[in-house]
Amino acid sequence: MKLQLYVLKIVGTRILGAAAILLAVLQILDLLEVTTDILDRGLGMGGVIYYAALRFPRLIEQVAPISVLAGGLFAFSQLARENAVIAMRASGVSAYRIVGMAAPAAILVVLIHLGAAQVVAPRTDPMLATWWDATTPAADRKAPQPRAFRVGGDLVTAETASPSGERLNAVKIYRRAADGRLSQLVEASSATHTAAGWRLEAPKTARFTVDKAELSSASQMIWPLQLRAADVQALFADNQPPSAASARRALAKGGTERPESYYATKLQAAFAGPIAALVMLLLSAPVALANFRSSQGAVLLTGGLAAGLIFLVAQGLLSALGEGGVLSPALAVWSAPAVFAALAATMLLKLEG
């Protein structure tokens, strides 16, 4: 137990230190771009702190895997230089058990990554977007752009949406028949989210048949859909990545503006992304068996760092191919972690033998 705590303490503190440094660097670079704008809006240091707090979950998502790689390389190289690994192996402790002792630190990073990306960030992103738009000077504000998206088999356009996502303005709903032909057009001045669905105000309906169009109107109409206010916020936001929950709703006939392959890939990437921390730990583990009295230590240290960076690039490239429908979502998301974990295990097995 003392040995496990010793290894876990060294690895955990190095990962924590690497994460703190990387977060500080990214936070500083991010603030360098926006601090002048925040101060020009008269928001003061309170605005800077508020912006930094709302951006923090996304920064955690970015640094989590690389912090495990950097922390693992530092920790295992220290254990190798101090001959601690030699002593542990002489007492019957295998390299795999040493990695297992360090694994709880990486698992904690996985959980933090999941919480930041899937629980906290989907709530802070709309808050940041709403605050940023509300504090933009009137002269710099851009006119809202209409958005078009799909909800199940319906095509929908809306001029604007409320910051909360509870209301759509100037809504047009195009419904198609099974053969793809336009069968119905519904126009409403607004649509408000309710427990029963979306309430359309003063809707005008045109039903199209082969030879004629039938017009009708009503004071209100319920549009029963699985579209949620959070989905509307994401659809009208700029470059807000979908969470696992929103991607799952999009695949279940929720609001979408991209191909189905995009949301299927994002759904699986929501879980594969945090798993990258465990792969990074495996990639850094061979350094523990390196001989730093020769060039082997430098080679394995450099190779581990390069392998981790290549893994991130490969994972991003394959995910992009999956989002575009070139590869199946499962192959695009999970192939890089599987291949690099196998390569790391092979290297560890070779050095252990």
N, C-alpha and C positions, 0 to 999 in steps of 0.2 A: 504493500500500500504506500509506503514512504517513497519507494522508487517511482511508482506511477505519479504520485503528487509532484515529485521532483521534476520529472520529464514534462508533465502537464504545466507546471508553473513556468518553466523556461519557454516552452512553446507558446503558451497563452500570453505571457508578458510581451514576447517578441511580436506576436500577431497584433496585440493591442497597440504597441508602440508604432508598428507600421501603419495600422489603420489611422491612428491619430495624426501621423505626419501626412499621409495621403489626403485625409479629410481636410486638414489645415491648408494644404497646397491648393486643392480644388476649390475650397471655399474662398481663399484669397483671390484666385484667378477669376472666379465667378463674380465676386464683389467688385473687382477692378472694372468690369464691364458695365455695372449698373449703379455703382455708388454715386457717380456724378448725376445721373438722372434722378435718383431718389432724393438727393439733396436739392437739386433744382426744383423739385416739386414741393419743397418745404416740409418734407417728412422727417428730416433730422436723423439723428442716430437711432432713434426708435424705429424709424422705417427701415434702416439698414438691418437692424437686429431682427425685425419682423420678417423681412425678406429672407435673411439667412436661415431663420428657423423653419420657414415653409419649404425652403429648398433642401434642407438637411436630409430628409428621407431619400431623395433621389441621389444625393451624393453617397450615402451609405450603400445604395444599390450598386453604384459604380465601383467603389473601392473594395467591397467585401471580398471578391475572389483574389484580387491582386495582393491584398493585405495578408491573406493566408499564405500565398506563395512567398512573399518577401519575408514574413515572419517565420515561416517554416525553414527557409534557406538559412536565415541568421541563426535560428535555434539549433538546427541539426549540425550546422558547421561548427558552432560553439561546442556542442557535445563531442564532435569528432576531434576538434583541436585539443580539448581537455582530456582526451582518451577515456571519456566516460562510456562511450559506446563499446570500446574494447573491453572495459571492465564488466559491463553488463552482458556482453556476449560470452565472456569467459565464465560467467556465473550461470550460463544456460538461457539467457534472455535472447530471443531471436529478433531480427530486424523487424519482422512483422508485428511482434508484440510491442516493440518500441513505437511503431506507427500507431498501433492500437491505443497505447497510452496517451498519445497526443491527439487522437481523434476527437475526444470531447470538446476540445477548443474549436476545431473546425466545425463540429456539429452545432455548437453555439452560434458561430458565424452564419451557418445555414439558416438557423431559426431567426436570427436578427434580420438577415437579408429578406426572408419571406415576410416577416412582419412589416418591415419598412416598405417593401415594394408592393405588397398585396393588401395591406391593411391601412397603413398610415398615408402613403403617397397618394392613393386615389381620393383621399379626403383633403389633403393639403394642396394638391394641384389646382382644383377648382377655386379654393380660397385665394391662392396666389394670383390666379388669372383674374378673378373678380376684383381683388384689391388693386392690381396693376391697371386694369381698365378704368376703374373708378377714379384713380389718382392721375390718369393721363391728362395733361392740359387739353383744353377744348380745341386749340389750334392744331394739335398733333394727333387728334383722334381720327381713326379711319372709319369710313362708313361701313356698317356691317354688311357682310357679303351673304347672299342667299346660300343655303345649303340644300343639297339633294342627297337622299339616302333611301335605302330599302328597308322595309319592315315586313318580313315574310315575303309574300308575293306582291305587295304593294310598293309603288314608287311614290316618294313623298318629297315635296319641296316646301321650304319655309323661309321666310325673309329673315326673321330674327328669332331669338329665344331669350327668355329671362335668365339672369345669372344663376338662379337656382335650378334651372332646367324644368320647372313646373309648367311653363307656358311657351307655346309656339305661336308666332304671329304670321298672318297671311299664308295659311296652309293650303296646299293643293295635294290631293291624294289621287293617284292614277292606279286603278285596279284593272288587272288583266284577266282574260279568260284562260282556260287551260291551254289553248293553242297560241297564247302570247298576244292575242288581239286585245286592244283597249276596249274594256266593257263598261267602265264607269269612271266618271270624274267627279270628285267632291271638292268644293272650294269653301273655305270658312275663314272668317276674319281672325279667329284665334282658336287654339286648342289648349285646354287646361287639364292637367293630370289629376285624376280622382281615383278613388279606390276601385271603381267599376271599370275604369279605362280613361280614355281622353275625351273630354266633353267639347264637342265642336259648337262654336257659337255662330248662329245664323248660317247654317250650311246650305249650299246650293248644289244639287246633284243632277248630273246629266248621265243617263243610261243609254248606251249605244247598242243598237241592234244592226242587222245587216242593211236595212233600208231607212232607218229613222233614229232620231234621238229624242228621248223622253226627259223633260225637265221637271224638277220638283224642288221645293224648299221647305225648311222647317226652322223653328226658333232655336232648337238644340238637338244634338244627336250624340250618342255615345259611340266612340270608336274603340272597341275592345281589343287592346293589344298588350303584348308583354313589354313594350317600350317603357323604360323607367326614366325618371328625371335625371338620374346619374348618367344614363346613356345619352340623353340629349346634351348634357354638359360636355361629355366627351366628344360628341359629334360636332359641336360648335367650337370646341377648343382647338388651339393650334398646336399640333404635334404632341398631343397627350397620349402616351401609349396605353392601350387597354389593359386592365387588370385581368386576372383569371376569371373573376366573376362576370365582368362585362363581356369578355370574349365568349364565355359560355352562354350568356344571354343572346349574344349576336348569332351564335350558331343555332340557338333555339328560336329563330324567327324574331330576334330583337332588331334594333336599329343598326344597320351596317352601311358603310360607304366604300368598302373595299371587298375584294373577293373572299370567298369562304376560306380559301387556303391561308389567307393572312391571319384570320382569327383562330383557325385551328392550330397554326404554328405558334401564335402568341399564347394560346392556352397551355400548350405543352412546355413552351419556353419559360412560363411562369414558375414551373417546378424544376426544369433543367438548369435554369440560371443559378439558383442557390446551390445546387449540387456541384457546381463548378468549384466551390470551396474545397470539397473533399478531393476532387481531382487535383487541385493545386497542392494539397497536402501530400498526395502520392508523388507528384512530380518533384517535390522538394526533398522527399525522404531519402533517395539515393545518396545525397550529400553526407548523411550520417555515417555511411560506410566508406567514405573517401579517405585516402591517405594524404594528409596535408603536408607531409614531408616531401612529397613529390609533386609533380604537376597535376596529378589526378584530382586533387581537391579543387584547384582552380577550374579544371575542365568540367567537372560535375557541377560546380557552382554556376558557371556560365551557361552550361547546357540546361540546367534546371530552369534558370531564368528565361532563356530563349524558348524552351519548350512551353513554359507557361504563357508567354506572350503569343507564340504561334497558335497555341490552343485557343486563346481568346479571339484571334483573327479568324481562325478556321470556324469557330462556333458562330461568329457573326456572319461570315460569308455563307455558310450552309443555311443559317436561319433566314437570310435574305432570299436564298433560292427557294426555301420552303414557303415563304410568304408570297412569292411570285408564282407558286404552283409548279415550279420546275421539279422539285423533289417532294415526296410525301412528307407531311409534317413530322411524323415519328422519325424518319430517316434524317431529316434536316436538323432536328433538335438533339437527338440522342447519339448520333454517330460520333461526333467529336468527343464528348465525354467518354464514351465506351472505348474508342481507339486510344486516346491519350492515357486513360487509366490502365489499359492493357499494356501500353508501352512502358509506363512507369513501373508496373508490377513486374514486367519482364526484366527491366534493368535492375530492380531490387533483387529479383531472384538470381540474376547473374552475379551480382556483387556478393550476395549472401553465400552463394556456392563457392 
